[in-house]
Every structure is written in C-alpha cells, then in structure tokens.
Amino acid sequence: MTSNNAWKARGDKVFIQTYNRFPAAMVKGSGCRLWDADGKEYLDFLSGIAVCALGHSHPVVTEAVCRQAGSLMHVSNLFYTAPQIELAELLIANSFADRVFMANSGAEANEAAIKLARIHSGAGRFEIISLAGSFHGRTLATVAATGQPKFHEGFEPLPQGFVHAEFGDPAALEGLIKDQTCAILCEPLQGESGVRPLEASYLRAIRNLCDKHDLLLIFDEVQTGMGRTGTLFAYEQLGVTPDIMTVAKALGNGLPIGAMLTTDKIAASLAVGTHASTFGGNPVAAAAAVATMKLILEGDFLNTVQKRGKYLAGKLEEVAGRFPDFATGVRGRGLLLGLILTEKGIGLGAAIVTRLFEQGVLINFAGNRVLRFIPPLVVSREEVDLMIGALIDVLDNINLEESS
Ligand SMILES: Cc1ncc(COP(=O)(O)O)c(C=O)c1O
C-alpha cells in the first residue's frame, strides 16, 4: 500500500501549494476517527473544519448518497429534483426563511447573499458592512467582505462596496452607515479568527441598526449552522432573526453543498436569470443533506450537542486552570469551542497542534490565537476525555521556552 510519505511526495509535486498540509494522506473515516495511509488512527476534533457533523461516513448518509447516485447523479437546475425540493422544504420548515437558493460552498452561498442584498436594495445602495475579524470565503467578493487584511494582501484591487466595522462596537458600526449602505453581514460567532462569539446584546443592536436604517441583516452561518452551536442555527439562541442567512459546511456532512435562505419578499428581487449555479443543489449532495438534516433534527440530537458542548467546555476550563502559563479560558458555543491562549501559549499554538497530531489527535490553531475544538457533533464523553488526556500530556511536556 502507498505510504503517507509516498502520497506526500506525489502531492507536493502536483498541487499549487496553497495549503499547509499535515504529512498524512487520509484513507478512511468512521465516526470521530480517521485513518491514514500508514494505518495510524486519529481522533478527529476538526471534522473537516466543522463539516462532518454526524461523523465520518455516517451509514445513513452514505446509503442516501449511494441510492441517489445510482438513480440520478446530475441534472441541470432547468429541472426539478426531489432531493433538492425536500432539502429546501426542510430548511424552510426549520428556519425563519420562505425561500432557498442552492449553492456548492460557503463562499458561493455568501456571493448569492451579497448579490441579493444589492439587487434588492436598488440602484446606488451597494455597500455591505462586515466586521473586523470576520471570515466569509475566498472568492474575490467574499475576500473583500472578510474583515482580515491578511486575506486581502496581493489581491487588490478588491471588488468595491465592502467596509469593516470594529468588532463589538455598535456606535462605530452606525458611523459607517451611509446612503449607499445596503446590508450588514456577520457571523453570529466568528470561527476562523479565533472562536469569537458575538454577544446577544451586540447582535440585537446590529438588528436595531438594520431596522432603523432600512438595511438587510445577513447572517453567515456557514460554520455555526447545522447544529454546531447546539441549536440548528445559532441565531435561534440569540433572539435575533436575520433577513438573509447562508449555510454550507455541515449541510451535506461532507458532500459539497451550500444554501442561501431568505424571506418571500426579499427573494422576489432575484428574478429569472439573475443568479444560477450548474451544480448548486446537485441531487447527490442534496440527498446527503436531507439525510443529514433529518438526523440532526431527530429526537434528542441537539440537546445532546448542548450537553456535550458543556462537558467539553468544562474539561477545557480545567485545562486552562491547570496550565495558566498557556491558557486563560474557554470561549464559544455548543461544540465550537476555543481554548484562549496566553501570549506565550500563542507562540506555541502551532507546536501544540503538531504534537497532538503526532499523538493521533486532530485540532487546529484558529486565527493564531486559540486552539479550536470542533469535533463531530456525535462525539462521546469518552472521546472528549481521550482528547483532553492527550492535550494535558502535550502541555505537560512542551517547553515554554520553545515559544516563538
Ligand atoms: C463563516 C464562514 N463563511 C464562509 C466560509 C467559506 O466557506 P467555503 O470554504 O465552503 O467556501 C467559511 C469557511 O471556513 C466560514 O467559516
């Protein structure tokens, strides 16, 4: 069998080097476990970056994918398909929305939201305010919406019509509103820049500004949606309803699919021919998403996510208490949690992730400031304990002097 090293050597010859990959070629996944080409087992607290909510290769999703692939793999959006309709019905029945546009990814769902906000708001109103530290994708418009200069560098000139407000300050945000403003775009919890939750009061203030100035409120729930924070969508627990919402990542539990949701009134602005996607809502991806959503909505699933999130947060608090040189506390919601690092800890963040990887535990270092824990939502207490044991072992043995 081809080894990790052999795959790495072949991969490094052929790929444009945009990713800083771990030196492992993954060949198999089941639940919260992954196996690489050398047969090494990993406990996965990254889940494809908040994608495999039901764990890897969930049998019900796999069965739905195989069944759909066996009957119809693709047809143009010039036709209806049952999985896409069923998925849209599920999304609508379980959210504020009346209508859905299907995309393939988070960035594409956000592109659709940006276009909708502009066309709905009419001529001269095109500017979108997003927040410092936000992440909205890697296409040019979503990079421009992203409030982190490091993602802009080298790609200028960026598309016009995006400004960034200081995080957590409604007055600063209001100061940016002009005649040309059409929407405010934000994540209810900033995942990529270091697991930073937006307080409910801050989100309510943003909602009020939108109402006062006749702006659309767009929630990017690409990372927070599909049960990740303990409710199907994060907005449900914050008492603030958006006008437009985007989801992707866990929607298909590993198959690429995204969606933009909105109300009847706003949706009416996107007329025939104004937006489209060849693969958006592809029947196989949509079948995976229907199976995934049904399982997330079933019985006690979301209550268990909340309980498991509290358990993991409690364990991470204990780690922070035990290693005050490395960590100061925990933040996040549900099973989207970050261990906040001290300055010294930040210098060691990448090394901690590497050591854990060597021990067979996968996490990542988000925004160069927190260790992020985003396991499959089906993670057990025993798996949390195993990960915590490995983390304590790494922190016990890492030398603070290594801090860069
Ligand atoms: C909040 C948020 N929006 C958008 C995206 C982009 O999604 P995709 O990589 O599927 O385009 C991400 C990806 O990390 C995200 O976290």
The ligand as an SDF file (V2000), in Angstrom:
LIG
                    3D

 16 16  0  0  0  0  0  0  0  0999 V2000
  -18.1510   31.7190    8.4420 C   0  0  0  0  0  0  0  0  0  0  0  0
  -17.6360   31.1900    7.1440 C   0  0  0  0  0  0  0  0  0  0  0  0
  -18.1380   31.6870    5.9930 N   0  0  0  0  0  0  0  0  0  0  0  0
  -17.7160   31.2460    4.8070 C   0  0  0  0  0  0  0  0  0  0  0  0
  -16.7570   30.2690    4.7010 C   0  0  0  0  0  0  0  0  0  0  0  0
  -16.3170   29.8020    3.3520 C   0  0  0  0  0  0  0  0  0  0  0  0
  -16.8540   28.5390    3.1080 O   0  0  0  0  0  0  0  0  0  0  0  0
  -16.2640   27.6510    1.9040 P   0  0  0  0  0  0  0  0  0  0  0  0
  -14.8670   27.2840    2.2800 O   0  0  0  0  0  0  0  0  0  0  0  0
  -17.2090   26.4680    1.8590 O   0  0  0  0  0  0  0  0  0  0  0  0
  -16.3420   28.4790    0.6870 O   0  0  0  0  0  0  0  0  0  0  0  0
  -16.2160   29.7270    5.8650 C   0  0  0  0  0  0  0  0  0  0  0  0
  -15.1490   28.7050    5.8000 C   0  0  0  0  0  0  0  0  0  0  0  0
  -14.3990   28.4790    6.7260 O   0  0  0  0  0  0  0  0  0  0  0  0
  -16.6700   30.1880    7.1220 C   0  0  0  0  0  0  0  0  0  0  0  0
  -16.1720   29.7140    8.2660 O   0  0  0  0  0  0  0  0  0  0  0  0
  1  2  1  0
  2  3  1  0
  2 15  2  0
  3  4  2  0
  4  5  1  0
  5  6  1  0
  5 12  2  0
  6  7  1  0
  7  8  1  0
  8  9  2  0
  8 10  1  0
  8 11  1  0
 12 13  1  0
 12 15  1  0
 13 14  2  0
 15 16  1  0
M  END
$$$$
